[in-house]
Amino acid sequence: MSVRSPKIRVENLPGISVSSYREVTASTAPDRAIQPFTLLFIKPYQKTRDDAYGPPLGILTLIAGVRKHFGNAVTVHFWDMKLYNDEPKALAAKLDEYKPDVVGISALNCEAAASYKIASIVKAWNANSISVVGGPFTLRQAPLIFSESCFNWVFEGAADRTFLQALERQFSNQPLGSDIAGFSYRQGDSDVVYNHGQDIISDMDELPLPAWDMLDFERYRKRDRKRIITNIDERRYAYLFTSRGCPYLCSYCHDVFTKRFTYRGEESVLEEIRILYEDYGVTEFHIVDDIFNLHKPRAQSIMRAIGKRWPGKLYIAFPNGLRGDILDAETIAAMVEGGTYHATISIETVTPRLQTLVEKYLDIDKAKWSIEEFHRHGVIVQGAFMLGFPTETPEEIEATIAYAVSSPLTHVFFFAVVPQSNTPIYSLAMQESVAATTGAAQDERDNGAYASMEPWYSRAYGHDLHRIMGNAFARFYLHPPRLLRLLRIYPVVNLMIGGSFIFKRMLINIKKRLVSGFLATR
C-alpha cells in the first residue's frame, strides 16, 4: 500500500510576506494620537447539522494583540454566538449595548451566510461602523465576499500583524494604502482596493498569548459533554497552537498558515499551559497544530517537559495535526509520557492512486504502524477518512471503509469530500462536473454545513454517498471487538451520550437520502 515519498514545499510562494512580529509592532506602535475606538469580535452561529464547539483561538489571539498594541485607546468585547446558539437577529441588542466602531468576524466556509447577515445588520445599525471578516473562509475569496456581502474589510490568511496596522491607520486618520498583505477594503460605496497576499509571522514567541480571560471555560466544557471522542471526564479544556503551517501539498488544504512551518519555543508553550492550569483550572489540552510532529526533536522535548512538570495531572489530545507516516517509536513514547490519551491519524484514502492524485502521498503501512503503536500504549486512536474524491470508484471507497473497520482504531470520522474554492482539488472537481462543484460550494455557504444535503460525489456521479457513509459508521461501531473496547474505556453515561451522537449522524444520513430522493422526483 505504500506510495512514493511525498513532495513538500518550504520556500516562500509569490505574494507571501514574512514579518517579524516584534519589529513590525514596534515600528508601527502608535507614535501619534489614536482616536479611541470600540471593537466587537464575533464568532458567528449558523445553524448546522454538525455541532462542534471550541474556543476561537484566532479571535482570542487578535484580542490580545489589539489590547497590547493600543492599550487604553481601545475597548474590546467578545461574543461567541456559536456557543450560545445566538442567531444574527440577536445582534441588534449587542450593538446598542457596546456601540462598536469595528465589528470583526472570524468565519469558516459553512458560516458564510450568517456572517453576511451580521455585516448587513451592522451596516443598517450604523453605516459608519466598519465590518471586518477573516478566518479560513476568506483566503483567496475577497472578490466573492465583496460581491455577495456588504463587508468593509477582508483579511486573507493570518492577520496578527496586518489587522493592527489597518486599525492604526484607520484611527489615526492615515490612508489605508494597498501595502498591507492580505488586506482588501471598500473605498467609498463601490471601489475596492485589493491585496491578495498573505502574511507569515516568523517569531511566534513574540505573539501575545490568547486572551483567555475573555473565555467562559465552563460553558465550553458543558457544551462539549456530548462528544464521546474526547473529554471523557468532562474536564475543563483549552486549545493550543504550538506551531503554524505545513509543507505538504495536499490538494484539499486551505493553507491558511501557508506552507512554511513556524513554531513556538518550548518555554512559551509550557508557560501558556501553566497559566491555563493554574489560573483557569484547565487540565485537558487539545493541540490543534497543522502538523505538530514535523520537527521530531521539538515535539519530543515539549511532551517530555509536560510529563516531567505535571506528571499524571494533564490530559493531551490531538484532534488533528499528526502526520501518521513520520511518527516513530521515540516520538510516540514521548507523547504518552506527556499525557497523550487521544490521537487522530488522518488516512483519507487507502488507495495509492488517490493518494497521488490529491498529493498527500501518505505511506499507508507506516501510518498503520503508528495507529497500532498508539493502541499498544493504550491511547485512544481516531481515524479520519475522506470519501468521494474526484474519480474515486465505489470499490476504492469500500477499500477505505474496510480498512477502517478492521483496524485497531477506537473512533472514526468519515467525511464527504467537499472541494473548497481556490484549492487545487477544486479545479480537479470542476473537470469532472462544473454543476456539482459550484452547487456543492454554494450549498456549503448557504446551509452552514460541510456535509451538504447532497455531497459533491453524489451530484457528480449519482452514487448515494449518504447511504455509503451511514453504513460505514454502523459497520465500524458495531464491530464486536470495538464495541467491547468502548465498554472498557468509557463510563456508561459517556457511551449513552456519545452513542446517541453517532446514532444521530447515521439518522442524518438517512434523512438526507430521503430528502434527496424526494427532490429528485419533483
Secondary structure in CASP SS format (residue, H / E / C, confidence):
PFRMAT SS
TARGET T0000
AUTHOR 0000-0000-0000
METHOD secondary structure of the structure
MODEL  1
M C 1.00
S C 1.00
V C 1.00
R C 1.00
S C 1.00
P C 1.00
K C 1.00
I E 1.00
R C 1.00
V C 1.00
E C 1.00
N C 1.00
L C 1.00
P C 1.00
G C 1.00
I E 1.00
S E 1.00
V E 1.00
S E 1.00
S C 1.00
Y H 1.00
R H 1.00
E H 1.00
V H 1.00
T H 1.00
A H 1.00
S H 1.00
T C 1.00
A C 1.00
P C 1.00
D C 1.00
R C 1.00
A C 1.00
I C 1.00
Q C 1.00
P C 1.00
F E 1.00
T E 1.00
L E 1.00
L E 1.00
F E 1.00
I E 1.00
K E 1.00
P C 1.00
Y C 1.00
Q C 1.00
K C 1.00
T C 1.00
R C 1.00
D C 1.00
D C 1.00
A C 1.00
Y C 1.00
G C 1.00
P C 1.00
P C 1.00
L H 1.00
G H 1.00
I H 1.00
L H 1.00
T H 1.00
L H 1.00
I H 1.00
A H 1.00
G H 1.00
V H 1.00
R H 1.00
K H 1.00
H H 1.00
F H 1.00
G H 1.00
N H 1.00
A H 1.00
V E 1.00
T E 1.00
V E 1.00
H E 1.00
F E 1.00
W E 1.00
D E 1.00
M H 1.00
K H 1.00
L H 1.00
Y H 1.00
N C 1.00
D C 1.00
E C 1.00
P H 1.00
K H 1.00
A H 1.00
L H 1.00
A H 1.00
A H 1.00
K H 1.00
L H 1.00
D H 1.00
E H 1.00
Y H 1.00
K C 1.00
P C 1.00
D C 1.00
V E 1.00
V E 1.00
G E 1.00
I E 1.00
S E 1.00
A C 1.00
L C 1.00
N H 1.00
C H 1.00
E H 1.00
A H 1.00
A H 1.00
A H 1.00
S H 1.00
Y H 1.00
K H 1.00
I H 1.00
A H 1.00
S H 1.00
I H 1.00
V H 1.00
K H 1.00
A H 1.00
W H 1.00
N C 1.00
A C 1.00
N C 1.00
S C 1.00
I E 1.00
S E 1.00
V E 1.00
V E 1.00
G E 1.00
G C 1.00
P H 1.00
F H 1.00
T H 1.00
L C 1.00
R C 1.00
Q C 1.00
A H 1.00
P H 1.00
L H 1.00
I H 1.00
F H 1.00
S H 1.00
E H 1.00
S C 1.00
C C 1.00
F C 1.00
N C 1.00
W E 1.00
V E 1.00
F E 1.00
E C 1.00
G C 1.00
A C 1.00
A C 1.00
D C 1.00
R C 1.00
T H 1.00
F H 1.00
L H 1.00
Q H 1.00
A H 1.00
L H 1.00
E H 1.00
R H 1.00
Q H 1.00
F C 1.00
S C 1.00
N C 1.00
Q C 1.00
P C 1.00
L C 1.00
G C 1.00
S C 1.00
D C 1.00
I C 1.00
A C 1.00
G C 1.00
F E 1.00
S E 1.00
Y E 1.00
R E 1.00
Q E 1.00
G C 1.00
D C 1.00
S C 1.00
D E 1.00
V E 1.00
V E 1.00
Y C 1.00
N C 1.00
H C 1.00
G C 1.00
Q E 1.00
D E 1.00
I E 1.00
I E 1.00
S C 1.00
D C 1.00
M H 1.00
D H 1.00
E H 1.00
L C 1.00
P C 1.00
L C 1.00
P C 1.00
A C 1.00
W H 1.00
D H 1.00
M H 1.00
L C 1.00
D C 1.00
F H 1.00
E H 1.00
R H 1.00
Y H 1.00
R H 1.00
K H 1.00
R H 1.00
D C 1.00
R C 1.00
K C 1.00
R C 1.00
I C 1.00
I C 1.00
T C 1.00
N C 1.00
I C 1.00
D C 1.00
E C 1.00
R C 1.00
R C 1.00
Y E 1.00
A E 1.00
Y E 1.00
L E 1.00
F C 1.00
T C 1.00
S E 1.00
R E 1.00
G C 1.00
C C 1.00
P C 1.00
Y E 1.00
L C 1.00
C C 1.00
S C 1.00
Y C 1.00
C C 1.00
H C 1.00
D C 1.00
V C 1.00
F C 1.00
T C 1.00
K C 1.00
R C 1.00
F C 1.00
T E 1.00
Y E 1.00
R C 1.00
G C 1.00
E H 1.00
E H 1.00
S H 1.00
V H 1.00
L H 1.00
E H 1.00
E H 1.00
I H 1.00
R H 1.00
I H 1.00
L H 1.00
Y H 1.00
E H 1.00
D H 1.00
Y H 1.00
G C 1.00
V C 1.00
T C 1.00
E E 1.00
F E 1.00
H E 1.00
I E 1.00
V C 1.00
D C 1.00
D C 1.00
I C 1.00
F C 1.00
N C 1.00
L C 1.00
H C 1.00
K H 1.00
P H 1.00
R H 1.00
A H 1.00
Q H 1.00
S H 1.00
I H 1.00
M H 1.00
R H 1.00
A H 1.00
I H 1.00
G H 1.00
K H 1.00
R H 1.00
W C 1.00
P C 1.00
G C 1.00
K C 1.00
L C 1.00
Y E 1.00
I E 1.00
A E 1.00
F E 1.00
P C 1.00
N C 1.00
G C 1.00
L C 1.00
R C 1.00
G H 1.00
D H 1.00
I H 1.00
L C 1.00
D C 1.00
A H 1.00
E H 1.00
T H 1.00
I H 1.00
A H 1.00
A H 1.00
M H 1.00
V H 1.00
E H 1.00
G C 1.00
G C 1.00
T E 1.00
Y E 1.00
H E 1.00
A E 1.00
T E 1.00
I E 1.00
S E 1.00
I E 1.00
E E 1.00
T C 1.00
V C 1.00
T C 1.00
P H 1.00
R H 1.00
L H 1.00
Q H 1.00
T H 1.00
L H 1.00
V C 1.00
E C 1.00
K C 1.00
Y C 1.00
L C 1.00
D C 1.00
I H 1.00
D H 1.00
K H 1.00
A H 1.00
K H 1.00
W H 1.00
S H 1.00
I H 1.00
E H 1.00
E H 1.00
F H 1.00
H H 1.00
R H 1.00
H C 1.00
G C 1.00
V C 1.00
I E 1.00
V E 1.00
Q E 1.00
G E 1.00
A E 1.00
F E 1.00
M E 1.00
L E 1.00
G C 1.00
F C 1.00
P C 1.00
T C 1.00
E C 1.00
T C 1.00
P H 1.00
E H 1.00
E H 1.00
I H 1.00
E H 1.00
A H 1.00
T H 1.00
I H 1.00
A H 1.00
Y H 1.00
A H 1.00
V H 1.00
S H 1.00
S C 1.00
P C 1.00
L C 1.00
T C 1.00
H E 1.00
V E 1.00
F E 1.00
F E 1.00
F E 1.00
A E 1.00
V C 1.00
V C 1.00
P C 1.00
Q C 1.00
S C 1.00
N C 1.00
T C 1.00
P H 1.00
I H 1.00
Y H 1.00
S H 1.00
L H 1.00
A H 1.00
M H 1.00
Q H 1.00
E H 1.00
S C 1.00
V H 1.00
A H 1.00
A H 1.00
T H 1.00
T H 1.00
G H 1.00
A H 1.00
A H 1.00
Q H 1.00
D H 1.00
E H 1.00
R H 1.00
D H 1.00
N H 1.00
G C 1.00
A C 1.00
Y C 1.00
A C 1.00
S C 1.00
M C 1.00
E C 1.00
P C 1.00
W H 1.00
Y H 1.00
S H 1.00
R H 1.00
A H 1.00
Y H 1.00
G C 1.00
H C 1.00
D C 1.00
L H 1.00
H H 1.00
R H 1.00
I H 1.00
M H 1.00
G H 1.00
N H 1.00
A H 1.00
F H 1.00
A H 1.00
R H 1.00
F H 1.00
Y H 1.00
L C 1.00
H C 1.00
P H 1.00
P H 1.00
R H 1.00
L H 1.00
L H 1.00
R H 1.00
L H 1.00
L H 1.00
R H 1.00
I H 1.00
Y C 1.00
P C 1.00
V H 1.00
V H 1.00
N H 1.00
L H 1.00
M H 1.00
I H 1.00
G H 1.00
G H 1.00
S H 1.00
F H 1.00
I H 1.00
F H 1.00
K H 1.00
R H 1.00
M H 1.00
L H 1.00
I H 1.00
N H 1.00
I H 1.00
K H 1.00
K H 1.00
R H 1.00
L H 1.00
V H 1.00
S H 1.00
G H 1.00
F H 1.00
L H 1.00
A H 1.00
T C 1.00
R C 1.00
END
